[in-house]
Structure formats: structure tokens, C-alpha cells
Amino acid sequence: MPVTDEDELREILALDRVAVVGCSTTPGKDAHEIPKYLLDSGYDVVPINPFADEIFGRECYDTLADVPGEVDIVDVFRPSEEVADIVDAALARDDDAVIWLQLGIHDDEAVARAEEAGRRVVQDRCMKPTHQSLVG
């Protein structure tokens, strides 16, 4: 079952390195504004977008598999039908990253698979308002 407990959400939000799958170069889009908020709030944001070299002055990676080092949270801004492949990529990594599916993004089967593998998952919830209400 996806994480909904506020104390556990605070624990997750205390993590540092957030890989943003589907990070956008376009100001005004949620996939740009929310990662920018996270960056401005002190998170180490790693943009993932195969069509950009750089976002927020940070190197952009084509895929989650290309990201060097450990990732604490995989923040997903892609359509629900792409979640299964993103979860597979997250599970293939050596880190134990939390998988965070943004508001409106669902895949119960992929979520169950991630949870069976021991991963925490947040589904259909935006990081920005969650951070604002629980962390400040």
C-alpha cells in the first residue's frame, strides 16, 4: 500500500537526492516548477530528460540508469502508462530509492511490484504541497 502516513512522508521528505524523471525545460509546467521548488528548498535535484543537456544549470541524464551515484527518491513526471518501465529501472539500481508518483500518476501493479521488492512508494501525490504542509 502506498505511503500516506504523515510521519513516514516526513521521513521520505528528509532525504536529499531526487532524480526527476520527466523533468521539463519549460517554465510554467509542473514538471519544471515542482523540481525547481525542490531545488530551491535544498534538495539535490537530478533532472532526467533525454531531450535536454541541462536543466536548472544541472547536467541532465537520458535515463534513470545513466544517473551516477545513489538516488534517494525517484520523482516521476511521466504518464501512468510509462510507470512500469520506470519502476523496473528504479528496481534495477543498487540504491533503495523511494518511488514517488506525482499527482494524477497511477499504476497499482507497478506499485505492488516495487513494494514487494521492499521499496516505499508514494502514489498520486505532489511533492511540493506535501513538503509545504509537512516540512515547511
C-alpha positions as CSV (number, residue, x, y, z in Angstrom):
1,M,0.0,0.0,0.0
2,P,1.5,3.4,-1.0
3,V,2.8,5.6,1.8
4,T,0.1,8.0,3.2
5,D,1.3,8.3,6.9
6,E,2.5,11.8,7.6
7,D,5.4,10.7,9.8
8,E,6.6,8.4,7.1
9,L,6.2,11.1,4.5
10,R,8.3,13.4,6.6
11,E,11.0,10.7,6.8
12,I,10.9,10.5,3.0
13,L,11.0,14.3,2.6
14,A,14.1,14.4,4.8
15,L,16.0,12.5,2.1
16,D,18.3,14.5,-0.2
17,R,18.9,13.4,-3.7
18,V,15.8,13.4,-6.0
19,A,16.0,12.1,-9.6
20,V,13.2,13.7,-11.5
21,V,12.1,11.5,-14.4
22,G,10.4,13.7,-17.0
23,C,11.9,17.0,-15.7
24,S,10.8,19.7,-18.1
25,T,12.8,22.6,-19.6
26,T,9.6,24.7,-19.9
27,P,8.9,27.2,-17.1
28,G,5.3,27.1,-16.1
29,K,4.9,23.3,-16.4
30,D,4.5,21.3,-13.2
31,A,7.4,19.1,-14.3
32,H,9.6,22.2,-14.3
33,E,8.2,24.3,-11.4
34,I,8.0,21.5,-8.8
35,P,11.6,20.3,-9.3
36,K,12.7,24.0,-9.2
37,Y,10.8,24.3,-5.9
38,L,12.6,21.2,-4.6
39,L,16.0,22.6,-5.7
40,D,15.2,25.9,-4.0
41,S,14.2,24.0,-0.9
42,G,17.7,22.4,-0.7
43,Y,17.2,19.1,-2.4
44,D,19.9,17.8,-4.8
45,V,17.7,17.6,-7.9
46,V,18.9,15.4,-10.8
47,P,17.0,16.1,-14.0
48,I,16.2,13.2,-16.3
49,N,15.1,14.2,-19.8
50,P,16.6,12.7,-23.0
51,F,15.9,15.9,-24.9
52,A,17.9,18.3,-22.7
53,D,21.5,18.6,-21.9
54,E,20.9,20.8,-18.8
55,I,18.0,22.0,-16.7
56,F,18.5,24.5,-13.8
57,G,22.2,24.6,-14.7
58,R,22.5,20.9,-13.8
59,E,23.5,18.1,-16.1
60,C,20.5,16.2,-17.5
61,Y,20.6,12.5,-17.9
62,D,18.8,10.5,-20.6
63,T,17.5,7.7,-18.3
64,L,17.5,6.8,-14.6
65,A,20.1,4.1,-15.4
66,D,22.5,6.9,-16.5
67,V,22.4,8.7,-13.2
68,P,25.7,8.1,-11.3
69,G,25.7,7.6,-7.5
70,E,22.9,6.9,-5.2
71,V,19.4,8.3,-5.6
72,D,17.1,8.7,-2.6
73,I,13.8,9.5,-4.4
74,V,12.7,8.8,-7.9
75,D,10.2,11.5,-8.6
76,V,8.0,10.6,-11.7
77,F,6.5,13.2,-14.0
78,R,5.6,10.8,-16.9
79,P,2.3,9.3,-18.0
80,S,0.9,6.4,-16.0
81,E,1.5,4.0,-18.9
82,E,5.2,4.6,-18.5
83,V,5.4,3.9,-14.8
84,A,6.0,0.2,-15.1
85,D,9.3,0.7,-17.1
86,I,10.4,3.5,-14.7
87,V,9.7,1.2,-11.7
88,D,11.8,-1.5,-13.4
89,A,14.6,0.9,-13.9
90,A,14.4,2.0,-10.3
91,L,14.4,-1.6,-9.1
92,A,17.5,-2.3,-11.3
93,R,19.5,0.3,-9.4
94,D,21.7,-0.6,-6.4
95,D,20.1,2.1,-4.2
96,D,16.8,1.7,-2.3
97,A,15.2,4.8,-3.7
98,V,11.7,5.7,-2.8
99,I,9.4,5.9,-5.8
100,W,7.2,9.0,-5.9
101,L,4.5,9.2,-8.5
102,Q,3.2,12.7,-8.9
103,L,-0.4,13.8,-8.7
104,G,-2.6,12.0,-11.3
105,I,0.0,9.3,-11.9
106,H,-1.1,5.7,-11.1
107,D,0.0,2.1,-11.7
108,D,-1.2,-0.2,-9.0
109,E,0.5,-3.2,-10.5
110,A,3.9,-1.5,-10.7
111,V,3.5,-0.1,-7.2
112,A,2.8,-3.6,-5.9
113,R,5.9,-4.9,-7.6
114,A,8.0,-2.1,-6.1
115,E,6.6,-2.7,-2.7
116,E,7.2,-6.5,-3.0
117,A,10.8,-5.6,-3.7
118,G,11.0,-3.7,-0.5
119,R,10.6,-0.2,-1.9
120,R,8.5,2.6,-0.4
121,V,6.1,4.2,-2.9
122,V,4.1,7.4,-2.8
123,Q,1.4,7.5,-5.5
124,D,-0.8,10.2,-6.8
125,R,0.6,12.9,-4.6
126,C,2.6,16.1,-5.4
127,M,5.9,16.6,-3.6
128,K,5.6,20.4,-3.4
129,P,2.3,20.8,-1.4
130,T,3.3,17.7,0.7
131,H,6.6,19.3,1.5
132,Q,5.0,22.7,2.2
133,S,2.4,21.2,4.6
134,L,4.7,18.7,6.4
135,V,8.1,20.3,6.4
136,G,7.5,23.9,5.6
